Amino acid sequence: MIDGLKRLEYRGYDSAGIAVTAAGGLDRRRAPGKIVNLESLLREQPMNATTGIAHTRWATHGKPNESNAHPHMAGGVAIVHNGIIENFRELRDTLQAAGRTFESETDSEVIAQLLDQKISEGADPVDAFEATLAELEGAFALAVIFDGQEGLMMGARRGSPLVLGYGDGEMYLGSDAIALAPFTRDVTYLEEGDWCVLTPDSFDIRNARGERVNRKRVASAVNDALIERGEYDHFMLKEIHEQPESIARSIMPYVDQVAGTLDIGTVATASFTAADRAVAIACGTAYYAAFTAKYWFEQAARLSFETDIASEFRYRQPVLPQSGPALFVSQSGETADTLAALRYCRQNGTTAVAIVNVPESSIAREAGAVVPTHAGPEIGVASTKAFTAQLSVLAVMALAAARARGHLLPGDEVKAVKNLLALPRKVTEALESQEQIAEIAKTLTQANDVLFLGRGRYYPLALEGALKLKEVSYIHAEGYAAGELKHGPIALIEKDLPVVVVAPKDELFEKTISNVEEVRARGAKVILISDDAGIAMAGNRADHVIRLPDGDNFTLPILAAIPLQLLAYHVAVAKGTDVDQPRNLAKSVTVE
């Protein structure tokens, strides 16, 4: 299990632990920090067993200490958990009212407590597990062992990945096939909603309805890089599907689920309190994340918010905020232009706040405050999960700024936290449109040009959708503010030109639909990305419709990124381009 954890270190973590079913009952070792700390503890306090679970944890909420580390135990149950339990507070309150005592600050412990409660009431482990899953809301992957049941393990996935591995007189579960590689290449990727019951010699896979099902058994590739890609044809597709988990990891360090509050750190919060304005500086996709955040900061926090492309910002002698921060958004934290802009701001006395995916990066080290995104490594050159992680963290920051500036009341903060916690589940729902999007993508393969339109907070998403399509399919694409259509771009509209319109139902929806009428009248083919309310209002005005789950002003732009990513990916696949390594592009731009 230690070896398996080491193979998952690339994801990042701040504590590690192991639980086993031993002769004397459940036994557990946990340690904050790196796996070497857990190894040292195991040398001092060895364990002897044939069934166990192990986990590395990012501090989602609660400090990265031993009591919050996984595995979590309650009575005769031990669990490990990736993801978010959205109804954690309600379940915890009910269990505490029934006399249950919690040892940690995490949402994960509620799973162990709920499962043990059902077993203590007389349910057998399998029935108790199924009943527990029915009460959980959110996106998660689970592995569970039981006191007195050596040779029994259960697992479940909803939103987060889970892989079943087959051995000779042994069975395995892993959050990634790379963790199982030293032990078996014979695996099954559990499907959404699946759960399983394992013994050393048997496996029982059931779907979300509890029906026994057969899932495809495949041989993993020998190469570790290919194993890391798992069941997916490309890293880009894998990373698109990792977004429920990466968004959860990115949100949870800044959320107190019990209190329903947000915390981005003292320095970052203080920089917004009395700010006259703020600036955000980035390149490429990160710039579009910052541009989206402009709408959130101005509308929720009532803070003047400017965005700038790093390569332009540093050369025009910009006037900096007198009392507000400069935000620097970067996946790698090594982007040369962004780093140079940060140094310019520091030299002029402006507080620099880094939103980066690599906490040890140059931008993070030189900033006055760091708000990490926790997306994990992104292999595909075209950014997907890093983008939505940036959006998620920026949404949290905008809400925290609103509270610091007196524009977010406690009750509204609790509601906002609830909406953020629902994001992983809703992203999972958005991913269900993949097959439909793949069919729509086939209609774009012969296009020479594609137009993307959006208004308000969806204008930056239109720009990002166009960029994604350009990057991986090499089709010329442009994103425009829909209200600018009559100021030039409408001259480009001709018969059968694909026009992608990002327009969930909001206060600007009717204006956007009038733009749809204009392009349709000139023969364009419209692909509408909207929610149920928007689709109903649009009627038959679109040639293709892609449905978004319902959301609010903060979460819907994040959800809108998913179909744009899938559309670009499937057009590229249909055209046969190099999806993961598009021509002329590099993952991290460390020179001007």
ROMI-978889 format. One record per residue (C-alpha): x, y, z. Coordinates in steps of 0.2 Angstrom, whole numbers, plus 2048, in hexadecimal, padded with zeros to 3 digits. Layout:
<recs>
- X/Y/Z .
...
</recs>
This chain:
<recs>
- 800/800/800 .
- 80F/80C/804 .
- 815/808/7F2 .
- 804/80C/7EB .
- 803/81D/7F4 .
- 815/822/7EE .
- 80F/81F/7DC .
- 801/82C/7E0 .
- 80C/839/7E7 .
- 80B/842/7D6 .
- 7FA/848/7DB .
- 800/851/7EB .
- 7FB/84E/7FD .
- 7FF/854/80F .
- 7FB/844/819 .
- 7FB/832/817 .
- 7F4/823/820 .
- 7F0/810/820 .
- 7E2/806/829 .
- 7E2/7F3/829 .
- 7D7/7E5/82F .
- 7E2/7DC/83C .
- 7DF/7CE/848 .
- 7DB/7DA/856 .
- 7D0/7E4/84C .
- 7D2/7F3/841 .
- 7E3/7FB/842 .
- 7E9/80C/83B .
- 7F9/817/839 .
- 7F8/829/833 .
- 805/837/831 .
- 804/849/82B .
- 811/84E/81E .
- 819/842/811 .
- 818/82F/80F .
- 829/82D/817 .
- 821/833/828 .
- 815/825/826 .
- 823/818/822 .
- 82C/81E/831 .
- 81D/81B/83C .
- 81A/80A/835 .
- 82C/805/839 .
- 829/80A/84B .
- 817/802/84B .
- 816/7F4/83E .
- 806/7ED/838 .
- 802/7DB/832 .
- 7F3/7D8/828 .
- 7ED/7D3/817 .
- 7DF/7DF/814 .
- 7E1/7F2/815 .
- 7DE/803/80E .
- 7EA/812/80C .
- 7E8/824/807 .
- 7F1/835/804 .
- 7E7/844/807 .
- 7E7/856/803 .
- 7E0/860/811 .
- 7CF/864/80B .
- 7C8/86C/81B .
- 7D0/869/82B .
- 7E2/86B/82F .
- 7EE/85E/827 .
- 7F1/855/838 .
- 7EF/843/83D .
- 7DD/844/843 .
- 7D8/84B/832 .
- 7E2/83E/828 .
- 7DB/82F/820 .
- 7D6/821/822 .
- 7C8/826/82E .
- 7C0/81A/83A .
- 7B0/818/843 .
- 7AC/809/84E .
- 7AF/7FA/842 .
- 7B2/804/832 .
- 7C1/80C/829 .
- 7BF/816/819 .
- 7CA/820/80D .
- 7C1/82D/802 .
- 7C5/839/7F4 .
- 7B8/847/7F0 .
- 7AB/851/7F9 .
- 79C/84C/803 .
- 790/85A/800 .
- 783/856/80D .
- 791/853/81A .
- 78A/860/826 .
- 778/858/826 .
- 77F/847/829 .
- 78B/84C/836 .
- 77D/855/840 .
- 772/846/83F .
- 77F/83A/844 .
- 785/845/853 .
- 773/846/859 .
- 773/833/859 .
- 781/833/865 .
- 790/832/859 .
- 7A0/83A/85D .
- 7AB/841/84F .
- 7BE/841/850 .
- 7C3/84C/841 .
- 7BE/85C/838 .
- 7BB/853/827 .
- 7AC/84E/81D .
- 7B4/83D/81A .
- 7B1/837/82B .
- 79E/838/829 .
- 79F/82A/81D .
- 7A7/81E/82A .
- 79B/824/838 .
- 78C/822/82D .
- 791/810/827 .
- 796/80B/839 .
- 785/811/83F .
- 77C/807/833 .
- 786/7F7/837 .
- 783/7FA/84A .
- 770/7FB/846 .
- 771/7E9/83F .
- 775/7EB/82C .
- 782/7E0/825 .
- 791/7E9/81D .
- 78B/7E8/80B .
- 77A/7EE/80E .
- 781/7FB/81A .
- 78D/801/80C .
- 77F/802/7FF .
- 774/80C/80B .
- 782/818/80F .
- 785/81B/7FD .
- 773/820/7FB .
- 774/82D/808 .
- 784/835/801 .
- 783/844/7F6 .
- 793/84A/7EC .
- 7A1/843/7E2 .
- 7AC/836/7EA .
- 7B6/826/7E9 .
- 7B6/81B/7F8 .
- 7BF/80B/7FF .
- 7B9/803/80F .
- 7BF/7F5/81B .
- 7B6/7EE/82A .
- 7BB/7E7/83B .
- 7B9/7D4/83C .
- 7B8/7D3/829 .
- 7C9/7CF/823 .
- 7C9/7CC/811 .
- 7BB/7D8/80E .
- 7BC/7E9/805 .
- 7AF/7F4/7FD .
- 7B1/803/7F1 .
- 7A6/80F/7E8 .
- 7A8/81D/7DB .
- 79D/82C/7D7 .
- 7A7/83A/7CE .
- 7B8/835/7D4 .
- 7C1/827/7CB .
- 7C4/815/7D3 .
- 7CD/806/7CB .
- 7CB/7F4/7CF .
- 7DA/7E9/7CD .
- 7DA/7D6/7CC .
- 7E8/7CB/7D3 .
- 7EA/7B8/7D8 .
- 7E1/7B6/7E8 .
- 7E1/7C9/7EB .
- 7D7/7D8/7E5 .
- 7DB/7EB/7E5 .
- 7D3/7FC/7E4 .
- 7DC/80B/7DF .
- 7D8/81D/7DA .
- 7E3/81C/7CB .
- 7EA/80C/7C2 .
- 7FC/812/7C5 .
- 7FA/80E/7D7 .
- 7F6/7FC/7D3 .
- 804/7FA/7C6 .
- 810/7F0/7D0 .
- 803/7E3/7D5 .
- 7F8/7E1/7C6 .
- 7F5/7E7/7B4 .
- 7E4/7DF/7B4 .
- 7D7/7ED/7B8 .
- 7C5/7F3/7B7 .
- 7C1/805/7B7 .
- 7B1/807/7C1 .
- 7A3/811/7B8 .
- 79A/820/7C0 .
- 78F/81A/7CE .
- 797/809/7D0 .
- 79B/801/7E0 .
- 7A4/7F0/7E4 .
- 7A6/7E3/7F1 .
- 7B7/7DA/7F1 .
- 7BF/7CB/7F9 .
- 7D0/7C3/7F5 .
- 7C8/7B7/7E9 .
- 7B8/7C0/7E3 .
- 7B1/7D1/7DD .
- 79F/7D7/7DC .
- 79C/7E7/7D2 .
- 78B/7F0/7D3 .
- 784/7FF/7CB .
- 77C/80E/7D3 .
- 76C/805/7D4 .
- 774/7F6/7DD .
- 773/7EA/7CE .
- 781/7DE/7CB .
- 78B/7E3/7BB .
- 799/7DE/7B1 .
- 7A6/7EB/7AD .
- 7B4/7E9/7A0 .
- 7C4/7E2/7A6 .
- 7D3/7E9/79D .
- 7E6/7E7/79D .
- 7EF/7F7/7A3 .
- 7FE/7FC/798 .
- 80F/7F8/79F .
- 816/80A/79D .
- 812/814/7AD .
- 80E/824/7A3 .
- 800/81A/799 .
- 7FA/812/7AA .
- 7F8/824/7B0 .
- 7ED/828/7A1 .
- 7E3/819/7A6 .
- 7D3/815/79D .
- 7D4/825/792 .
- 7DB/827/781 .
- 7E3/837/785 .
- 7E9/841/795 .
- 7DE/84F/790 .
- 7CF/844/791 .
- 7D5/83D/7A1 .
- 7D7/84E/7A9 .
- 7C6/854/7A3 .
- 7BF/845/7AC .
- 7CA/849/7BC .
- 7C1/85A/7BE .
- 7B5/854/7CB .
- 7C3/84F/7D6 .
- 7CF/85D/7D2 .
- 7C2/86A/7D5 .
- 7BE/862/7E6 .
- 7D0/862/7EB .
- 7D1/875/7E5 .
- 7C2/87B/7EF .
- 7C3/871/7FF .
- 7D3/879/807 .
- 7C9/889/807 .
- 7B9/883/80E .
- 7B3/87F/820 .
- 7A4/873/81C .
- 79E/873/82E .
- 79D/886/82F .
- 799/889/81D .
- 7A7/896/81C .
- 7B6/89B/810 .
- 7C8/89E/815 .
- 7D5/8A2/808 .
- 7E2/8A7/815 .
- 7E6/8B7/81F .
- 7F1/8C0/812 .
- 7E6/8BD/803 .
- 7D6/8C2/80D .
- 7DE/8D2/814 .
- 7E4/8D7/802 .
- 7D1/8D9/7FD .
- 7CA/8E1/80C .
- 7CE/8F3/809 .
- 7D3/8F1/7F7 .
- 7CF/8FF/7EA .
- 7D1/8F2/7DC .
- 7DA/8E2/7D7 .
- 7E3/8DC/7C8 .
- 7E5/8CA/7C1 .
- 7F3/8C6/7B6 .
- 7F5/8B6/7AC .
- 7F8/8AE/79B .
- 7EE/8A2/790 .
- 7E0/898/798 .
- 7E5/89F/7A9 .
- 7E1/8B0/7A3 .
- 7CF/8AB/79E .
- 7CD/8A4/7B0 .
- 7D2/8B5/7B6 .
- 7C7/8BD/7AA .
- 7B8/8B3/7B0 .
- 7BD/8B8/7C2 .
- 7BB/8CA/7BE .
- 7A8/8C8/7BD .
- 7A8/8BF/7CE .
- 7B3/8CB/7D7 .
- 7A9/8DA/7D0 .
- 798/8D4/7D2 .
- 79A/8CB/7E3 .
- 7A8/8D4/7EB .
- 7A4/8E5/7E3 .
- 7B7/8E7/7E0 .
- 7BE/8EF/7D0 .
- 7C7/8E1/7C8 .
- 7D3/8E2/7B8 .
- 7DA/8D4/7AF .
- 7EA/8D4/7A4 .
- 7F4/8C9/799 .
- 805/8C8/7A2 .
- 810/8CB/792 .
- 806/8DB/78F .
- 805/8E1/7A1 .
- 817/8E2/7A5 .
- 81C/8ED/797 .
- 810/8FB/798 .
- 814/902/7A9 .
- 803/8FE/7B0 .
- 7FC/908/7BF .
- 7FA/8FB/7CD .
- 7EC/8FB/7DA .
- 7F0/907/7E9 .
- 7E9/8FB/7F6 .
- 7E4/8EB/7ED .
- 7ED/8DB/7E8 .
- 7F3/8D4/7D7 .
- 7EE/8C2/7D4 .
- 7FA/8B7/7C9 .
- 7F2/8A8/7C2 .
- 7FC/89A/7BB .
- 7FB/887/7B9 .
- 80E/884/7BA .
- 813/893/7C5 .
- 822/895/7B9 .
- 81A/89F/7AB .
- 827/8AC/7A6 .
- 81D/8BB/7A2 .
- 812/8B8/7B1 .
- 821/8B7/7BD .
- 828/8C7/7B6 .
- 818/8D0/7B9 .
- 817/8CA/7CB .
- 829/8D1/7CD .
- 823/8E1/7C6 .
- 815/8E2/7D2 .
- 820/8DD/7E1 .
- 82C/8EB/7DD .
- 81E/8F7/7DD .
- 818/8F1/7EE .
- 808/8E9/7E8 .
- 802/8D9/7F2 .
- 805/8CA/7E6 .
- 7F9/8BB/7E8 .
- 7FD/8AB/7DE .
- 7F0/89F/7D8 .
- 7FB/890/7D2 .
- 7FA/87E/7D1 .
- 80C/87B/7D7 .
- 80F/882/7E8 .
- 822/881/7E6 .
- 823/88B/7D6 .
- 82C/89B/7D3 .
- 81C/8A5/7D3 .
- 816/89D/7E3 .
- 827/8A0/7EC .
- 827/8B3/7E7 .
- 815/8B7/7EB .
- 80F/8BF/7FB .
- 802/8B2/7FD .
- 7FE/8A1/7F4 .
- 7ED/89A/7F1 .
- 7F0/889/7E8 .
- 7E5/881/7DC .
- 7E9/86E/7E0 .
- 7E4/868/7CF .
- 7F2/85B/7CF .
- 7FE/859/7C0 .
- 7F7/85D/7AF .
- 7FF/854/7A1 .
- 7F5/859/792 .
- 7FB/869/78B .
- 7EA/871/789 .
- 7E5/876/79A .
- 7D4/86E/7A1 .
- 7D4/869/7B3 .
- 7E1/877/7B7 .
- 7D5/884/7B0 .
- 7C5/87E/7BA .
- 7D0/87D/7C9 .
- 7D5/88F/7C7 .
- 7C3/894/7C4 .
- 7BE/88B/7D4 .
- 7CB/893/7DF .
- 7C8/8A4/7D7 .
- 7B5/8A2/7DB .
- 7BA/89E/7ED .
- 7C5/8AE/7ED .
- 7B8/8B9/7E6 .
- 7AB/8B3/7F3 .
- 7B8/8B5/801 .
- 7BC/8C7/7FB .
- 7A9/8CA/7FB .
- 7A8/8C5/80D .
- 7B7/8CF/812 .
- 7B0/8DE/80A .
- 79F/8DC/812 .
- 795/8D6/803 .
- 792/8C4/808 .
- 787/8C1/816 .
- 78A/8B1/821 .
- 77A/8A8/81A .
- 77F/8AC/808 .
- 791/8A5/80C .
- 789/895/812 .
- 77F/894/802 .
- 78E/898/7F7 .
- 799/88B/800 .
- 78B/87E/7FC .
- 78B/883/7EA .
- 79E/881/7E9 .
- 79D/870/7F1 .
- 790/86A/7E4 .
- 79C/86E/7D6 .
- 7A5/85D/7D5 .
- 794/854/7D4 .
- 78E/860/7C7 .
- 79E/85E/7BC .
- 79B/84C/7BD .
- 78A/84F/7B6 .
- 791/85A/7A8 .
- 79D/84D/7A3 .
- 78E/842/79F .
- 78B/84C/78F .
- 79C/845/788 .
- 794/839/77B .
- 788/846/774 .
- 796/853/773 .
- 7A1/846/76A .
- 793/845/75D .
- 792/858/75B .
- 7A5/859/759 .
- 7A4/84E/749 .
- 79A/85C/741 .
- 7A9/869/744 .
- 7B7/85F/73D .
- 7B5/867/72C .
- 7B3/878/732 .
- 7C0/885/72E .
- 7BA/891/73B .
- 7B0/890/74B .
- 7A8/89F/755 .
- 7A5/89F/767 .
- 799/8AB/770 .
- 796/8B0/782 .
- 78F/8BE/78C .
- 794/8C4/79D .
- 79D/8B7/7A7 .
- 79C/8AB/799 .
- 7A6/8B6/78D .
- 7B6/8B0/794 .
- 7B0/89E/792 .
- 7AD/8A1/780 .
- 7BF/8A7/77E .
- 7C5/898/787 .
- 7BA/88C/77D .
- 7C2/894/76D .
- 7D3/892/774 .
- 7D1/880/778 .
- 7CA/87C/767 .
- 7D9/885/75F .
- 7E6/87D/76A .
- 7E1/86B/767 .
- 7D8/86A/756 .
- 7E1/878/74D .
- 7D0/87F/747 .
- 7D0/892/746 .
- 7C4/898/754 .
- 7BF/8A8/75C .
- 7B6/8AD/76B .
- 7AC/8BD/76C .
- 7A1/8C6/778 .
- 78F/8C3/771 .
- 78B/8D5/772 .
- 799/8D9/766 .
- 792/8CE/758 .
- 78B/8DD/74F .
- 79B/8E7/751 .
- 7A5/8DC/744 .
- 7A5/8CA/747 .
- 794/8C7/73F .
- 79D/8CA/72E .
- 7A5/8B9/731 .
- 794/8B0/732 .
- 790/8A5/723 .
- 787/896/71F .
- 78B/887/72A .
- 798/890/734 .
- 798/888/746 .
- 794/894/754 .
- 795/88E/766 .
- 78B/898/772 .
- 78E/897/785 .
- 77E/89D/78C .
- 777/896/79C .
- 767/89F/7A2 .
- 76B/8B0/7AA .
- 767/8C2/7AA .
- 76F/8C4/798 .
- 768/8B4/791 .
- 75B/8BC/786 .
- 768/8C8/77E .
- 773/8B9/77A .
- 764/8B0/772 .
- 761/8BF/767 .
- 773/8BD/761 .
- 76F/8AB/75D .
- 761/8B0/752 .
- 76D/8BB/749 .
- 779/8AE/745 .
- 76C/8A1/740 .
- 764/8AD/734 .
- 775/8AD/72B .
- 776/89A/72A .
- 781/897/739 .
- 780/886/742 .
- 77D/88A/755 .
- 784/87F/763 .
- 77C/885/773 .
- 783/881/784 .
- 776/885/791 .
- 76D/87F/7A0 .
- 75B/878/7A0 .
- 753/88A/7A2 .
- 75D/891/794 .
- 75A/882/789 .
- 747/883/78C .
- 747/896/787 .
- 752/893/778 .
- 746/887/771 .
- 74B/881/75F .
- 757/88F/75C .
- 767/884/75D .
- 76C/876/752 .
- 774/86D/760 .
- 772/86F/773 .
- 77E/86A/781 .
- 776/86A/792 .
- 77E/871/7A2 .
- 779/86C/7B4 .
- 771/87A/7BD .
- 77C/886/7C7 .
- 77E/897/7CD .
- 788/8A6/7C8 .
- 798/8A0/7CF .
- 797/88D/7CA .
- 78F/88E/7B8 .
- 79E/895/7B0 .
- 7A9/887/7B7 .
- 79C/87A/7B1 .
- 79C/883/7A0 .
- 7AE/87F/79D .
- 7AB/86C/79D .
- 7A1/86B/78C .
- 7AD/877/784 .
- 7BC/86C/789 .
- 7B3/85C/783 .
- 7AE/864/773 .
- 7C0/869/76F .
- 7C7/858/774 .
- 7BB/84E/769 .
- 7BD/85A/75A .
- 7D0/857/75C .
- 7CE/844/75D .
- 7C2/844/74E .
- 7CF/84E/744 .
- 7DD/842/74A .
- 7E8/850/752 .
- 7F5/84E/760 .
- 7E9/851/76E .
- 7F5/851/77D .
- 804/85A/774 .
- 7FD/866/767 .
- 809/86D/75B .
- 814/87C/760 .
- 80D/87C/772 .
- 816/879/783 .
- 80E/875/793 .
- 818/883/79D .
- 81E/892/794 .
- 82E/897/79D .
- 835/8A3/790 .
- 82D/8B3/789 .
</recs>
